[in-house]
Amino acid sequence: MGRMLDVETPVTVDFPVGDGRAYVQATPVTLRAGSVGGDFASSSQFGGGPAAANAQQQGAVGAPGSQNASGVGVAGGYQLSGLKLDLGVTPFGFRYQNIVGGARFDGEVANEDGPRLSYGVEASRRAVTDTVLSYAGTRDSRTGESWGGVTATGGRLRGGLNYDGYGFYGSLGWHSLNGHNVQSNSRLSGGAGFYTQLIREPNRTLTSGLDLTVFGYDKNQGYYTVGNGGYFSPQRFVALSVPLAWAERQGRFSYQIKGAIGVQHIKQDAANYFSDPARQAQAEAVAAAYGTQASYAGQSKTGIGYGLALAAEYQLAPKWFLGGNFSIDNARDYRQYKGGVYVRYALEPQTGPVPMPVPPFASPYASE
């Protein structure tokens, strides 16, 4: 249950509207997370918990089965200068559909005698895509209960001071997390950093700095019994890293290599299988008969954090571009791989230099 293959194929049409640009997008999504283990210890940590696992061991009910989901999400948006708007729905075909979207404004105040002040404000409602449970929702066939489909609703403020070749930045955010038959939760996040452009030329740049990321959740909801959201939610996460980014273009080819290494600390509280006292008491009694516990252990650990991301794009013709990307990181409590290829078509011929760095092209449901 802790592993998931997420395959998304966004198809986007982007076109001018007034002084800005609009887009419509359809995204087929396929999620594969395998099956819940058949032994008591594994199956008691899913859905109906120890009582359902006991019924399964006695042959009264079958196994929960594979935890997979597929569907097609739709979205649209508009961008004008520093304003970005989007609205959509998580995939039709998932157990739950949620309205998602956001509004973001970024601006800058020029200062001839000093640093430029950059700022941003964002309000959004986004899907939590960590697992099949949090993203699509799931069902325990042993009890008939369904739960999951979590969204994070809130806002974020950003600010920065940008000098000639270096600068400072910071952010602060708060979100409320809610799902179907899932405990409510909240997240407070923040970050700060420094960057410097070691190389700044028309066709290549090298940037480094220091980055601090901090966030924490009110409740540990990283599990799979009914009432839990199945998403990474430590009570404290702190990461300090040194990022390095190289971008270059040569003719019609543009690429970027980004890496980071540092130290990270994670603290997670212990958690009961269920928030309902009566159901938790029943779970503890059944688990005791099998020599196990109906709770998840807490943890506190410190280790190395790392990340590597590659992106490239080639202009095949005046209107056609071929691109791809790959990344790996352990910036949370698990190793995550992402990769993709895409074809981009422009309505008008693009005769200027290819973009540098490579413009991002990702799923609309990509995690923050």
Short mmCIF file of the C-alpha atoms (twelve columns), coordinates in Angstrom:
data_MODEL
# 
_entry.id   MODEL 
# 
loop_
_atom_site.group_PDB 
_atom_site.id 
_atom_site.type_symbol 
_atom_site.label_atom_id 
_atom_site.label_alt_id 
_atom_site.label_comp_id 
_atom_site.label_asym_id 
_atom_site.label_seq_id 
_atom_site.Cartn_x 
_atom_site.Cartn_y 
_atom_site.Cartn_z 
_atom_site.pdbx_PDB_model_num 
ATOM 1   C CA . MET A 1   0.000   0.000   0.000   1 
ATOM 2   C CA . GLY A 2   2.951   2.338   0.515   1 
ATOM 3   C CA . ARG A 3   4.051   2.100   -3.132  1 
ATOM 4   C CA . MET A 4   2.188   3.554   -6.094  1 
ATOM 5   C CA . LEU A 5   2.702   3.783   -9.837  1 
ATOM 6   C CA . ASP A 6   1.044   6.949   -11.158 1 
ATOM 7   C CA . VAL A 7   0.802   7.301   -14.952 1 
ATOM 8   C CA . GLU A 8   -0.694  10.588  -16.192 1 
ATOM 9   C CA . THR A 9   -1.016  11.786  -19.793 1 
ATOM 10  C CA . PRO A 10  -2.133  15.424  -19.884 1 
ATOM 11  C CA . VAL A 11  -3.400  16.719  -23.234 1 
ATOM 12  C CA . THR A 12  -3.426  20.525  -23.275 1 
ATOM 13  C CA . VAL A 13  -4.670  23.095  -25.779 1 
ATOM 14  C CA . ASP A 14  -3.317  26.598  -25.123 1 
ATOM 15  C CA . PHE A 15  -4.620  29.649  -27.017 1 
ATOM 16  C CA . PRO A 16  -4.669  33.472  -26.760 1 
ATOM 17  C CA . VAL A 17  -7.654  35.244  -25.187 1 
ATOM 18  C CA . GLY A 18  -7.458  39.028  -25.043 1 
ATOM 19  C CA . ASP A 19  -4.117  40.064  -23.588 1 
ATOM 20  C CA . GLY A 20  -3.613  36.693  -21.898 1 
ATOM 21  C CA . ARG A 21  -3.649  32.993  -22.661 1 
ATOM 22  C CA . ALA A 22  -6.200  30.318  -21.795 1 
ATOM 23  C CA . TYR A 23  -6.006  26.539  -21.841 1 
ATOM 24  C CA . VAL A 24  -8.200  23.478  -21.594 1 
ATOM 25  C CA . GLN A 25  -6.799  20.155  -20.490 1 
ATOM 26  C CA . ALA A 26  -7.816  16.506  -20.213 1 
ATOM 27  C CA . THR A 27  -5.652  14.138  -18.169 1 
ATOM 28  C CA . PRO A 28  -6.068  10.340  -18.256 1 
ATOM 29  C CA . VAL A 29  -4.732  8.938   -14.963 1 
ATOM 30  C CA . THR A 30  -3.891  5.352   -13.999 1 
ATOM 31  C CA . LEU A 31  -2.880  4.418   -10.436 1 
ATOM 32  C CA . ARG A 32  -1.469  1.031   -9.402  1 
ATOM 33  C CA . ALA A 33  -0.646  0.207   -5.776  1 
ATOM 34  C CA . GLY A 34  -0.775  -3.598  -5.723  1 
ATOM 35  C CA . SER A 35  -2.702  -5.628  -3.170  1 
ATOM 36  C CA . VAL A 36  -3.069  -5.638  0.601   1 
ATOM 37  C CA . GLY A 37  -1.119  -8.491  2.199   1 
ATOM 38  C CA . GLY A 38  -3.151  -11.557 3.166   1 
ATOM 39  C CA . ASP A 39  -1.624  -12.106 6.624   1 
ATOM 40  C CA . PHE A 40  -3.324  -10.700 9.713   1 
ATOM 41  C CA . ALA A 41  -0.642  -8.115  10.483  1 
ATOM 42  C CA . SER A 42  -0.849  -6.565  7.008   1 
ATOM 43  C CA . SER A 43  -4.595  -6.803  6.416   1 
ATOM 44  C CA . SER A 44  -5.395  -5.418  9.887   1 
ATOM 45  C CA . GLN A 45  -3.730  -2.107  8.904   1 
ATOM 46  C CA . PHE A 46  -6.214  -1.494  6.086   1 
ATOM 47  C CA . GLY A 47  -9.855  -0.399  6.050   1 
ATOM 48  C CA . GLY A 48  -11.851 -2.123  8.746   1 
ATOM 49  C CA . GLY A 49  -8.728  -2.988  10.716  1 
ATOM 50  C CA . PRO A 50  -8.281  -6.009  13.023  1 
ATOM 51  C CA . ALA A 51  -11.983 -6.971  13.071  1 
ATOM 52  C CA . ALA A 52  -12.088 -7.177  9.263   1 
ATOM 53  C CA . ALA A 53  -8.733  -8.973  9.187   1 
ATOM 54  C CA . ASN A 54  -9.998  -11.522 11.715  1 
ATOM 55  C CA . ALA A 55  -13.102 -12.187 9.592   1 
ATOM 56  C CA . GLN A 56  -10.798 -12.637 6.592   1 
ATOM 57  C CA . GLN A 57  -8.589  -15.105 8.476   1 
ATOM 58  C CA . GLN A 58  -11.684 -17.063 9.514   1 
ATOM 59  C CA . GLY A 59  -12.853 -17.269 5.896   1 
ATOM 60  C CA . ALA A 60  -15.998 -15.225 6.513   1 
ATOM 61  C CA . VAL A 61  -14.964 -12.561 3.972   1 
ATOM 62  C CA . GLY A 62  -12.538 -12.356 1.083   1 
ATOM 63  C CA . ALA A 63  -9.390  -10.270 0.743   1 
ATOM 64  C CA . PRO A 64  -9.634  -6.511  0.064   1 
ATOM 65  C CA . GLY A 65  -8.067  -7.078  -3.356  1 
ATOM 66  C CA . SER A 66  -5.980  -4.790  -5.550  1 
ATOM 67  C CA . GLN A 67  -5.830  -1.075  -4.828  1 
ATOM 68  C CA . ASN A 68  -5.955  0.505   -8.285  1 
ATOM 69  C CA . ALA A 69  -7.823  3.397   -9.893  1 
ATOM 70  C CA . SER A 70  -8.152  5.055   -13.276 1 
ATOM 71  C CA . GLY A 71  -10.063 7.954   -14.777 1 
ATOM 72  C CA . VAL A 72  -9.887  11.189  -16.740 1 
ATOM 73  C CA . GLY A 73  -9.614  14.620  -15.145 1 
ATOM 74  C CA . VAL A 74  -10.527 17.898  -16.825 1 
ATOM 75  C CA . ALA A 75  -9.361  21.444  -16.156 1 
ATOM 76  C CA . GLY A 76  -9.120  24.902  -17.642 1 
ATOM 77  C CA . GLY A 77  -7.229  28.050  -16.845 1 
ATOM 78  C CA . TYR A 78  -6.225  31.565  -17.782 1 
ATOM 79  C CA . GLN A 79  -2.988  33.517  -17.439 1 
ATOM 80  C CA . LEU A 80  -2.531  37.268  -17.769 1 
ATOM 81  C CA . SER A 81  0.746   38.929  -16.815 1 
ATOM 82  C CA . GLY A 82  1.349   37.869  -13.192 1 
ATOM 83  C CA . LEU A 83  -2.149  36.423  -12.680 1 
ATOM 84  C CA . LYS A 84  -2.864  32.689  -13.001 1 
ATOM 85  C CA . LEU A 85  -6.315  31.098  -12.599 1 
ATOM 86  C CA . ASP A 86  -7.343  27.456  -12.948 1 
ATOM 87  C CA . LEU A 87  -10.362 25.281  -12.199 1 
ATOM 88  C CA . GLY A 88  -10.901 21.570  -12.693 1 
ATOM 89  C CA . VAL A 89  -12.032 18.260  -11.242 1 
ATOM 90  C CA . THR A 90  -10.106 15.177  -10.169 1 
ATOM 91  C CA . PRO A 91  -10.523 12.244  -12.563 1 
ATOM 92  C CA . PHE A 92  -13.958 10.890  -13.420 1 
ATOM 93  C CA . GLY A 93  -13.655 7.166   -12.771 1 
ATOM 94  C CA . PHE A 94  -12.063 7.596   -9.350  1 
ATOM 95  C CA . ARG A 95  -14.172 6.664   -6.342  1 
ATOM 96  C CA . TYR A 96  -14.458 10.341  -5.455  1 
ATOM 97  C CA . GLN A 97  -14.358 13.471  -7.617  1 
ATOM 98  C CA . ASN A 98  -13.287 16.765  -6.053  1 
ATOM 99  C CA . ILE A 99  -13.375 20.290  -7.453  1 
ATOM 100 C CA . VAL A 100 -9.831  21.685  -7.499  1 
ATOM 101 C CA . GLY A 101 -8.313  24.955  -8.632  1 
ATOM 102 C CA . GLY A 102 -6.527  28.074  -7.570  1 
ATOM 103 C CA . ALA A 103 -5.665  31.718  -8.063  1 
ATOM 104 C CA . ARG A 104 -2.143  33.101  -7.933  1 
ATOM 105 C CA . PHE A 105 -0.657  36.542  -8.418  1 
ATOM 106 C CA . ASP A 106 3.067   37.315  -8.651  1 
ATOM 107 C CA . GLY A 107 4.493   40.805  -8.926  1 
ATOM 108 C CA . GLU A 108 7.664   42.812  -8.583  1 
ATOM 109 C CA . VAL A 109 8.495   46.303  -7.376  1 
ATOM 110 C CA . ALA A 110 11.452  47.819  -9.213  1 
ATOM 111 C CA . ASN A 111 13.985  49.878  -7.297  1 
ATOM 112 C CA . GLU A 112 16.699  51.684  -9.228  1 
ATOM 113 C CA . ASP A 113 18.796  52.306  -6.118  1 
ATOM 114 C CA . GLY A 114 18.456  48.905  -4.454  1 
ATOM 115 C CA . PRO A 115 17.061  45.374  -4.644  1 
ATOM 116 C CA . ARG A 116 13.907  44.462  -6.546  1 
ATOM 117 C CA . LEU A 117 11.095  43.291  -4.290  1 
ATOM 118 C CA . SER A 118 9.195   40.260  -5.585  1 
ATOM 119 C CA . TYR A 119 5.984   39.044  -3.985  1 
ATOM 120 C CA . GLY A 120 3.263   36.488  -4.516  1 
ATOM 121 C CA . VAL A 121 -0.047  35.403  -3.028  1 
ATOM 122 C CA . GLU A 122 -1.903  32.180  -3.767  1 
ATOM 123 C CA . ALA A 123 -5.179  30.541  -2.743  1 
ATOM 124 C CA . SER A 124 -5.889  26.993  -3.874  1 
ATOM 125 C CA . ARG A 125 -7.656  23.696  -3.403  1 
ATOM 126 C CA . ARG A 126 -5.493  20.790  -4.612  1 
ATOM 127 C CA . ALA A 127 -5.693  17.012  -4.612  1 
ATOM 128 C CA . VAL A 128 -3.348  15.170  -2.256  1 
ATOM 129 C CA . THR A 129 -1.725  12.674  -4.618  1 
ATOM 130 C CA . ASP A 130 0.498   10.634  -2.279  1 
ATOM 131 C CA . THR A 131 -1.438  7.336   -2.516  1 
ATOM 132 C CA . VAL A 132 -4.464  5.716   -4.167  1 
ATOM 133 C CA . LEU A 133 -6.330  6.329   -0.901  1 
ATOM 134 C CA . SER A 134 -5.564  10.054  -0.665  1 
ATOM 135 C CA . TYR A 135 -5.854  10.736  -4.409  1 
ATOM 136 C CA . ALA A 136 -8.750  8.588   -5.649  1 
ATOM 137 C CA . GLY A 137 -10.309 7.116   -2.534  1 
ATOM 138 C CA . THR A 138 -10.753 3.400   -1.937  1 
ATOM 139 C CA . ARG A 139 -13.089 0.743   -0.515  1 
ATOM 140 C CA . ASP A 140 -12.675 -2.158  1.882   1 
ATOM 141 C CA . SER A 141 -14.749 -4.940  0.330   1 
ATOM 142 C CA . ARG A 142 -14.711 -6.799  3.655   1 
ATOM 143 C CA . THR A 143 -16.827 -4.122  5.364   1 
ATOM 144 C CA . GLY A 144 -18.245 -2.132  2.441   1 
ATOM 145 C CA . GLU A 145 -16.721 1.110   3.759   1 
ATOM 146 C CA . SER A 146 -15.297 3.766   1.426   1 
ATOM 147 C CA . TRP A 147 -13.022 6.656   2.387   1 
ATOM 148 C CA . GLY A 148 -10.263 8.942   1.078   1 
ATOM 149 C CA . GLY A 149 -10.130 11.477  -1.759  1 
ATOM 150 C CA . VAL A 150 -8.303  14.177  0.208   1 
ATOM 151 C CA . THR A 151 -7.846  17.824  -0.783  1 
ATOM 152 C CA . ALA A 152 -5.672  20.575  0.708   1 
ATOM 153 C CA . THR A 153 -7.338  24.011  0.814   1 
ATOM 154 C CA . GLY A 154 -5.509  27.152  1.866   1 
ATOM 155 C CA . GLY A 155 -3.058  29.814  0.856   1 
ATOM 156 C CA . ARG A 156 0.566   30.805  0.612   1 
ATOM 157 C CA . LEU A 157 2.496   34.077  0.701   1 
ATOM 158 C CA . ARG A 158 5.867   34.505  -1.002  1 
ATOM 159 C CA . GLY A 159 8.440   37.272  -0.968  1 
ATOM 160 C CA . GLY A 160 11.954  37.962  -2.127  1 
ATOM 161 C CA . LEU A 161 14.728  40.525  -2.401  1 
ATOM 162 C CA . ASN A 162 16.570  40.268  -5.701  1 
ATOM 163 C CA . TYR A 163 19.910  41.976  -6.192  1 
ATOM 164 C CA . ASP A 164 22.115  41.864  -9.283  1 
ATOM 165 C CA . GLY A 165 23.082  38.177  -9.415  1 
ATOM 166 C CA . TYR A 166 21.876  37.066  -5.993  1 
ATOM 167 C CA . GLY A 167 18.907  37.297  -3.689  1 
ATOM 168 C CA . PHE A 168 16.858  36.084  -0.742  1 
ATOM 169 C CA . TYR A 169 13.381  34.523  -0.609  1 
ATOM 170 C CA . GLY A 170 10.824  33.209  1.842   1 
ATOM 171 C CA . SER A 171 7.307   31.769  2.022   1 
ATOM 172 C CA . LEU A 172 4.577   30.956  4.537   1 
ATOM 173 C CA . GLY A 173 1.511   28.792  3.983   1 
ATOM 174 C CA . TRP A 174 -1.426  27.170  5.761   1 
ATOM 175 C CA . HIS A 175 -3.801  24.491  4.466   1 
ATOM 176 C CA . SER A 176 -6.785  22.546  5.755   1 
ATOM 177 C CA . LEU A 177 -6.917  18.907  4.623   1 
ATOM 178 C CA . ASN A 178 -10.250 17.140  4.305   1 
ATOM 179 C CA . GLY A 179 -11.543 13.990  2.659   1 
ATOM 180 C CA . HIS A 180 -14.490 11.624  2.567   1 
ATOM 181 C CA . ASN A 181 -14.865 9.749   5.880   1 
ATOM 182 C CA . VAL A 182 -11.382 11.021  6.800   1 
ATOM 183 C CA . GLN A 183 -10.313 13.017  9.849   1 
ATOM 184 C CA . SER A 184 -9.758  16.707  9.183   1 
ATOM 185 C CA . ASN A 185 -6.176  17.922  9.427   1 
ATOM 186 C CA . SER A 186 -4.121  21.086  8.999   1 
ATOM 187 C CA . ARG A 187 -0.653  21.903  7.691   1 
ATOM 188 C CA . LEU A 188 1.597   24.867  8.420   1 
ATOM 189 C CA . SER A 189 4.544   25.316  6.064   1 
ATOM 190 C CA . GLY A 190 7.340   27.763  5.488   1 
ATOM 191 C CA . GLY A 191 10.661  28.192  3.814   1 
ATOM 192 C CA . ALA A 192 13.525  30.580  3.252   1 
ATOM 193 C CA . GLY A 193 16.690  30.676  1.254   1 
ATOM 194 C CA . PHE A 194 19.466  32.422  -0.573  1 
ATOM 195 C CA . TYR A 195 20.537  32.073  -4.202  1 
ATOM 196 C CA . THR A 196 23.462  33.286  -6.261  1 
ATOM 197 C CA . GLN A 197 24.068  33.089  -10.010 1 
ATOM 198 C CA . LEU A 198 27.603  31.764  -10.413 1 
ATOM 199 C CA . ILE A 199 27.365  31.958  -14.199 1 
ATOM 200 C CA . ARG A 200 24.950  34.284  -15.975 1 
ATOM 201 C CA . GLU A 201 25.312  34.317  -19.745 1 
ATOM 202 C CA . PRO A 202 22.732  34.546  -22.564 1 
ATOM 203 C CA . ASN A 203 22.889  30.796  -23.307 1 
ATOM 204 C CA . ARG A 204 23.901  29.249  -20.003 1 
ATOM 205 C CA . THR A 205 23.447  29.813  -16.271 1 
ATOM 206 C CA . LEU A 206 24.692  28.176  -13.082 1 
ATOM 207 C CA . THR A 207 22.837  28.916  -9.844  1 
ATOM 208 C CA . SER A 208 23.433  27.737  -6.276  1 
ATOM 209 C CA . GLY A 209 22.485  28.779  -2.765  1 
ATOM 210 C CA . LEU A 210 21.029  27.508  0.494   1 
ATOM 211 C CA . ASP A 211 17.423  26.396  1.069   1 
ATOM 212 C CA . LEU A 212 15.434  25.729  4.249   1 
ATOM 213 C CA . THR A 213 12.064  23.914  4.136   1 
ATOM 214 C CA . VAL A 214 9.848   23.444  7.211   1 
ATOM 215 C CA . PHE A 215 6.338   22.028  7.566   1 
ATOM 216 C CA . GLY A 216 4.195   20.179  10.064  1 
ATOM 217 C CA . TYR A 217 0.709   18.646  10.360  1 
ATOM 218 C CA . ASP A 218 -1.655  18.638  13.313  1 
ATOM 219 C CA . LYS A 219 -2.331  14.879  12.994  1 
ATOM 220 C CA . ASN A 220 -0.390  11.919  11.648  1 
ATOM 221 C CA . GLN A 221 -2.678  10.718  8.831   1 
ATOM 222 C CA . GLY A 222 -0.202  8.568   6.910   1 
ATOM 223 C CA . TYR A 223 -2.056  5.252   7.311   1 
ATOM 224 C CA . TYR A 224 -4.812  3.200   5.673   1 
ATOM 225 C CA . THR A 225 -7.501  2.246   8.185   1 
ATOM 226 C CA . VAL A 226 -10.891 3.965   7.820   1 
ATOM 227 C CA . GLY A 227 -10.607 7.575   8.959   1 
ATOM 228 C CA . ASN A 228 -6.970  7.941   7.920   1 
ATOM 229 C CA . GLY A 229 -6.032  9.830   4.750   1 
ATOM 230 C CA . GLY A 230 -3.030  7.803   3.590   1 
ATOM 231 C CA . TYR A 231 -0.753  10.819  3.021   1 
ATOM 232 C CA . PHE A 232 2.643   11.759  4.451   1 
ATOM 233 C CA . SER A 233 1.869   14.047  7.394   1 
ATOM 234 C CA . PRO A 234 4.686   14.349  9.929   1 
ATOM 235 C CA . GLN A 235 4.326   16.602  12.930  1 
ATOM 236 C CA . ARG A 236 7.694   18.108  12.098  1 
ATOM 237 C CA . PHE A 237 9.753   18.114  8.893   1 
ATOM 238 C CA . VAL A 238 12.884  20.240  8.550   1 
ATOM 239 C CA . ALA A 239 15.262  20.115  5.581   1 
ATOM 240 C CA . LEU A 240 18.363  22.206  4.918   1 
ATOM 241 C CA . SER A 241 19.934  21.728  1.496   1 
ATOM 242 C CA . VAL A 242 22.407  23.161  -0.995  1 
ATOM 243 C CA . PRO A 243 20.811  23.318  -4.480  1 
ATOM 244 C CA . LEU A 244 22.704  23.574  -7.765  1 
ATOM 245 C CA . ALA A 245 21.079  24.245  -11.158 1 
ATOM 246 C CA . TRP A 246 22.687  24.317  -14.610 1 
ATOM 247 C CA . ALA A 247 20.736  25.465  -17.690 1 
ATOM 248 C CA . GLU A 248 22.006  25.728  -21.262 1 
ATOM 249 C CA . ARG A 249 20.729  26.049  -24.818 1 
ATOM 250 C CA . GLN A 250 22.508  25.164  -28.021 1 
ATOM 251 C CA . GLY A 251 20.683  26.073  -31.204 1 
ATOM 252 C CA . ARG A 252 17.257  24.416  -31.056 1 
ATOM 253 C CA . PHE A 253 18.109  22.325  -27.963 1 
ATOM 254 C CA . SER A 254 17.648  23.414  -24.341 1 
ATOM 255 C CA . TYR A 255 18.282  21.420  -21.175 1 
ATOM 256 C CA . GLN A 256 18.515  21.814  -17.412 1 
ATOM 257 C CA . ILE A 257 20.136  19.762  -14.637 1 
ATOM 258 C CA . LYS A 258 19.141  20.447  -11.038 1 
ATOM 259 C CA . GLY A 259 20.439  18.757  -7.908  1 
ATOM 260 C CA . ALA A 260 20.334  19.248  -4.160  1 
ATOM 261 C CA . ILE A 261 21.846  17.563  -1.127  1 
ATOM 262 C CA . GLY A 262 21.439  18.269  2.552   1 
ATOM 263 C CA . VAL A 263 20.115  17.018  5.854   1 
ATOM 264 C CA . GLN A 264 16.490  16.419  6.859   1 
ATOM 265 C CA . HIS A 265 14.694  15.640  10.111  1 
ATOM 266 C CA . ILE A 266 11.292  13.936  10.411  1 
ATOM 267 C CA . LYS A 267 9.138   13.480  13.513  1 
ATOM 268 C CA . GLN A 268 5.851   11.541  13.443  1 
ATOM 269 C CA . ASP A 269 3.548   10.949  16.416  1 
ATOM 270 C CA . ALA A 270 2.143   7.533   17.253  1 
ATOM 271 C CA . ALA A 271 -1.447  7.041   16.064  1 
ATOM 272 C CA . ASN A 272 -4.355  4.716   16.831  1 
ATOM 273 C CA . TYR A 273 -5.975  2.716   14.041  1 
ATOM 274 C CA . PHE A 274 -9.278  4.538   14.642  1 
ATOM 275 C CA . SER A 275 -10.297 7.887   16.116  1 
ATOM 276 C CA . ASP A 276 -13.628 6.485   17.386  1 
ATOM 277 C CA . PRO A 277 -13.037 5.217   20.977  1 
ATOM 278 C CA . ALA A 278 -15.464 2.285   20.742  1 
ATOM 279 C CA . ARG A 279 -14.041 1.059   17.441  1 
ATOM 280 C CA . GLN A 280 -10.486 1.505   18.703  1 
ATOM 281 C CA . ALA A 281 -11.272 -0.558  21.825  1 
ATOM 282 C CA . GLN A 282 -12.661 -3.367  19.642  1 
ATOM 283 C CA . ALA A 283 -9.583  -3.199  17.412  1 
ATOM 284 C CA . GLU A 284 -7.259  -3.447  20.412  1 
ATOM 285 C CA . ALA A 285 -9.101  -6.495  21.758  1 
ATOM 286 C CA . VAL A 286 -8.963  -8.368  18.442  1 
ATOM 287 C CA . ALA A 287 -5.327  -7.396  17.823  1 
ATOM 288 C CA . ALA A 288 -4.333  -8.615  21.297  1 
ATOM 289 C CA . ALA A 289 -5.704  -12.072 20.462  1 
ATOM 290 C CA . TYR A 290 -3.219  -12.210 17.580  1 
ATOM 291 C CA . GLY A 291 -0.346  -10.799 19.647  1 
ATOM 292 C CA . THR A 292 -0.263  -7.445  17.833  1 
ATOM 293 C CA . GLN A 293 -1.244  -3.851  18.587  1 
ATOM 294 C CA . ALA A 294 -3.907  -1.614  17.058  1 
ATOM 295 C CA . SER A 295 -1.685  1.433   16.789  1 
ATOM 296 C CA . TYR A 296 1.058   2.842   14.599  1 
ATOM 297 C CA . ALA A 297 4.395   3.612   16.229  1 
ATOM 298 C CA . GLY A 298 5.806   7.109   16.129  1 
ATOM 299 C CA . GLN A 299 9.283   7.891   14.896  1 
ATOM 300 C CA . SER A 300 11.936  10.580  14.919  1 
ATOM 301 C CA . LYS A 301 14.896  10.386  12.560  1 
ATOM 302 C CA . THR A 302 17.519  12.514  10.868  1 
ATOM 303 C CA . GLY A 303 19.285  11.651  7.624   1 
ATOM 304 C CA . ILE A 304 20.569  12.756  4.252   1 
ATOM 305 C CA . GLY A 305 18.151  14.368  1.811   1 
ATOM 306 C CA . TYR A 306 18.840  14.514  -1.901  1 
ATOM 307 C CA . GLY A 307 17.246  15.260  -5.247  1 
ATOM 308 C CA . LEU A 308 18.149  15.192  -8.938  1 
ATOM 309 C CA . ALA A 309 16.063  16.494  -11.848 1 
ATOM 310 C CA . LEU A 310 16.749  16.505  -15.595 1 
ATOM 311 C CA . ALA A 311 14.703  18.269  -18.278 1 
ATOM 312 C CA . ALA A 312 15.276  18.820  -21.989 1 
ATOM 313 C CA . GLU A 313 13.401  20.144  -25.020 1 
ATOM 314 C CA . TYR A 314 14.174  20.185  -28.748 1 
ATOM 315 C CA . GLN A 315 12.461  22.299  -31.405 1 
ATOM 316 C CA . LEU A 316 11.613  19.863  -34.209 1 
ATOM 317 C CA . ALA A 317 10.027  22.510  -36.452 1 
ATOM 318 C CA . PRO A 318 8.818   26.128  -36.110 1 
ATOM 319 C CA . LYS A 319 5.625   24.941  -34.362 1 
ATOM 320 C CA . TRP A 320 6.695   21.576  -32.887 1 
ATOM 321 C CA . PHE A 321 8.700   20.762  -29.747 1 
ATOM 322 C CA . LEU A 322 9.696   17.412  -28.199 1 
ATOM 323 C CA . GLY A 323 10.609  17.303  -24.522 1 
ATOM 324 C CA . GLY A 324 11.153  15.051  -21.555 1 
ATOM 325 C CA . ASN A 325 12.017  15.060  -17.873 1 
ATOM 326 C CA . PHE A 326 13.132  12.743  -15.084 1 
ATOM 327 C CA . SER A 327 13.621  13.255  -11.359 1 
ATOM 328 C CA . ILE A 328 14.393  11.320  -8.200  1 
ATOM 329 C CA . ASP A 329 14.319  12.488  -4.589  1 
ATOM 330 C CA . ASN A 330 13.742  11.402  -1.008  1 
ATOM 331 C CA . ALA A 331 12.475  14.788  0.119   1 
ATOM 332 C CA . ARG A 332 9.730   13.080  2.097   1 
ATOM 333 C CA . ASP A 333 9.731   9.756   3.933   1 
ATOM 334 C CA . TYR A 334 10.057  7.748   0.724   1 
ATOM 335 C CA . ARG A 335 11.996  7.633   -2.523  1 
ATOM 336 C CA . GLN A 336 10.081  9.156   -5.424  1 
ATOM 337 C CA . TYR A 337 10.737  8.809   -9.146  1 
ATOM 338 C CA . LYS A 338 9.071   10.946  -11.826 1 
ATOM 339 C CA . GLY A 339 9.495   10.908  -15.569 1 
ATOM 340 C CA . GLY A 340 7.706   11.932  -18.723 1 
ATOM 341 C CA . VAL A 341 7.880   12.796  -22.399 1 
ATOM 342 C CA . TYR A 342 5.704   15.269  -24.285 1 
ATOM 343 C CA . VAL A 343 5.051   16.876  -27.634 1 
ATOM 344 C CA . ARG A 344 4.260   20.605  -27.658 1 
ATOM 345 C CA . TYR A 345 2.599   22.383  -30.601 1 
ATOM 346 C CA . ALA A 346 2.510   26.175  -30.923 1 
ATOM 347 C CA . LEU A 347 -0.298  27.832  -32.868 1 
ATOM 348 C CA . GLU A 348 2.192   30.337  -34.283 1 
ATOM 349 C CA . PRO A 349 5.753   29.697  -35.552 1 
ATOM 350 C CA . GLN A 350 8.385   30.143  -32.846 1 
ATOM 351 C CA . THR A 351 11.382  31.798  -34.506 1 
ATOM 352 C CA . GLY A 352 13.233  33.181  -31.489 1 
ATOM 353 C CA . PRO A 353 15.709  31.366  -29.224 1 
ATOM 354 C CA . VAL A 354 14.336  28.244  -27.536 1 
ATOM 355 C CA . PRO A 355 13.295  28.792  -23.893 1 
ATOM 356 C CA . MET A 356 15.939  28.556  -21.175 1 
ATOM 357 C CA . PRO A 357 15.463  27.075  -18.666 1 
ATOM 358 C CA . VAL A 358 13.177  24.417  -20.134 1 
ATOM 359 C CA . PRO A 359 9.532   25.429  -19.490 1 
ATOM 360 C CA . PRO A 360 7.811   23.061  -17.029 1 
ATOM 361 C CA . PHE A 361 5.256   20.649  -18.459 1 
ATOM 362 C CA . ALA A 362 3.673   18.431  -15.821 1 
ATOM 363 C CA . SER A 363 0.451   16.879  -14.634 1 
ATOM 364 C CA . PRO A 364 -2.101  19.376  -13.261 1 
ATOM 365 C CA . TYR A 365 -2.365  17.107  -10.206 1 
ATOM 366 C CA . ALA A 366 1.380   17.114  -9.497  1 
ATOM 367 C CA . SER A 367 2.158   17.428  -5.784  1 
ATOM 368 C CA . GLU A 368 3.589   20.653  -4.444  1 
# 
